[in-house]
């Protein structure tokens, strides 16, 4: 390899390259193979911020987009916000709607407006709408923001909650959730299907919304997810951890300063759907430093591993704790 070629291969990805790839990626649908979420734009943003090379970002994109499907054209009829919320076939119409709102009022105002509508269903399509929106904000890409919000809106899933009884501390809330009867669902069910099933189980509505909220509620839920993932490697818990990171990115646009109740209710359903035993402590200290973990994550072909490492790394900068590195270690083979 020539010196010039080697230098090009080692050059880091740039925001301009990321935006070009996100522009090109707008042709892809939010789902493929039925109900699988398109992780490519989320992983692209994560790789770029983690410092992956331009060549690595390009190669990852080329490999991942093979499985994707084209975005459908928007229906000619006007979007009915009330009727089309939670309709997967309305994704293209929602994307056009949010793109128009961003153009009309700006990304910040459109995002604040959208979150007021969507946060009651934060767990939509296994949190992927929320997570894609968070990555879009970090990327600063209006088209991707519209796509993330549309994915969320078209799969919106509100879970029942009732204000019954006093607020519960985290440990007591987890104990109350653990006492709920397990609903029936087929083996191999999608995460969102299991979450919906738990939402309908007797007692869920009376317990899920009772987590005591304070200024550290999001941190506590995120650490719970990190510690539980570190102990179990549970795939559903991985989504809860990356969802917590997305919520932290969207915090400036929350409808109010307190953690939205829709998120903690969705977190309750996610934890129950995982089947994992929640862990409030760390199974063991991490042994690998961030530079080694980040380099290993950038070499991975699994978008989930890339996104979890990115989320844990960023959360560690906000709320330093060994749990974040330990969670990343669990995801990345030695």
Secondary structure, 3 states (H helix, E strand, C coil): CCHHHHHHHHCECCHHHHHHHHHHHCCECCEECCCEECCHHHHHHHHHHHCCEHHHHHHHHHHHHHHCCECCCCCCCCCCHHHHCCCHHHHHHHHHHHHHHHHHHCHHHHHHHHHHHHHHHCCHHHHHHHHHHHHHHHHCCHHHHHHHHHHHHHCCCCCCCCCCCCCECHHHHHHHHHCCCCCCCCCCCCHHHHHHHHHCCCCHHHHHCCECCCCCHHHHHHHHHHHHHHHHCCHHHHHHHHHHHHHHHHHHHCCCCCCCHHHHHHHHHHHHHHCCCCCCCCCCCCCCCHHHHHHHHHCCCCHHHHHHHHHHHHHHHHCCCHHHHHHHHHHCCC
